[in-house]
Amino acid sequence: MLRVVNDDGTTANGFLIDEIVREGARSMLAAAPEAEVNACMAELADQRDETGRRLVVRNGCHQPRQVTTAALAMVFKLVESARARWRAVNAPHLVALVRAGARFERGRLVERLEQLAA
């Protein structure tokens, strides 16, 4: 970035040396946390859990792990069921049937025994 420096060594924001010092301080303050994290990572690099995985990793540096729980499996099943059902009734002429309480399975209208008896 180009800066306009006056004959007396000042810029629009003050003296040029002040800007240089500020920029140096900004870069040092930005680099300090990175250096601290790198030092901590190097210190704890040999610590591993019982499966051999590192106990301390940086964000985004390890492979994503698959988490499977009963709740997650149930949510997935509900979403898949809703998605399949919505595909089956995604038509304007079927909306009235759905509002009336009709059930669809795999794209076909399922009639209830009570409805047949009436």
C-alpha positions in Angstrom: 0.0 0.0 0.0 1.4 3.4 -1.0 1.5 6.2 1.6 1.9 9.9 1.0 4.6 11.3 3.2 5.1 15.0 3.6 8.5 16.8 3.6 8.5 16.9 7.4 8.1 13.1 7.7 4.4 13.1 8.6 1.5 11.3 7.0 -2.3 11.8 7.2 -2.3 9.8 10.4 0.8 11.3 12.0 4.5 10.5 11.8 5.6 7.6 9.5 7.7 6.0 12.2 4.6 5.8 14.4 2.7 3.9 11.7 5.7 1.5 11.2 5.8 0.8 15.0 2.0 0.3 15.1 2.1 -2.1 12.2 4.9 -4.0 13.8 3.0 -4.2 17.1 -0.1 -5.5 15.3 1.8 -8.2 13.5 3.6 -9.3 16.7 0.3 -9.4 18.6 -1.2 -11.5 15.8 1.7 -13.9 15.8 2.0 -14.3 19.6 -1.2 -16.5 20.0 -0.1 -18.6 17.0 3.3 -19.2 18.5 1.8 -20.1 21.9 -0.5 -22.6 20.3 2.3 -24.2 18.3 4.4 -24.4 21.5 1.6 -26.1 23.4 0.9 -28.5 20.5 4.6 -29.5 20.4 4.6 -30.0 24.2 1.5 -32.2 24.2 2.2 -34.1 20.9 3.2 -37.3 22.5 0.0 -37.6 24.7 -2.4 -40.1 23.3 -5.6 -41.9 24.5 -6.1 -45.7 24.8 -6.9 -46.0 21.1 -3.8 -44.2 20.0 -5.4 -40.9 19.0 -3.8 -37.6 20.1 -5.5 -36.0 23.1 -4.8 -32.5 21.9 -5.5 -31.4 18.3 -6.0 -28.1 16.5 -9.4 -27.3 15.0 -9.6 -28.9 11.6 -6.4 -30.9 11.9 -7.8 -34.3 12.6 -10.1 -36.5 10.5 -13.8 -36.2 11.3 -15.1 -39.1 13.3 -18.5 -40.7 12.9 -20.7 -40.4 15.9 -23.5 -42.8 16.1 -26.1 -42.6 18.9 -29.6 -44.0 19.3 -31.0 -40.5 19.2 -29.2 -39.6 16.0 -30.3 -42.9 14.4 -33.9 -42.1 15.4 -33.7 -38.6 13.9 -32.3 -39.9 10.7 -35.1 -42.5 10.5 -37.8 -39.8 11.1 -36.3 -37.5 8.5 -36.0 -40.3 5.9 -39.6 -41.4 6.6 -40.9 -37.8 6.3 -38.9 -37.3 3.1 -40.4 -40.5 1.6 -43.9 -39.6 2.6 -43.6 -36.0 1.3 -42.4 -37.3 -2.0 -45.5 -39.5 -2.2 -48.0 -36.6 -1.6 -46.2 -33.8 -3.3 -49.1 -33.1 -5.6 -51.9 -30.4 -5.4 -54.7 -32.9 -6.0 -53.6 -35.0 -3.0 -53.4 -32.2 -0.4 -57.1 -32.4 0.3 -56.7 -36.2 1.1 -53.8 -35.5 3.4 -55.8 -32.8 5.3 -58.7 -35.3 5.7 -56.3 -37.7 7.3 -55.5 -40.1 4.5 -52.3 -42.1 4.8 -49.9 -42.8 2.0 -47.3 -45.5 1.9 -44.7 -45.5 -0.9 -46.8 -43.3 -3.0 -50.1 -45.2 -2.7 -53.2 -44.4 -0.7 -53.7 -46.8 2.2 -57.3 -47.3 3.0 -58.3 -48.1 6.6 -60.6 -50.8 7.5 -62.9 -48.4 9.4 -63.3 -46.4 6.2 -64.2 -49.5 4.2 -66.8 -50.6 6.9 -68.6 -47.2 6.8 
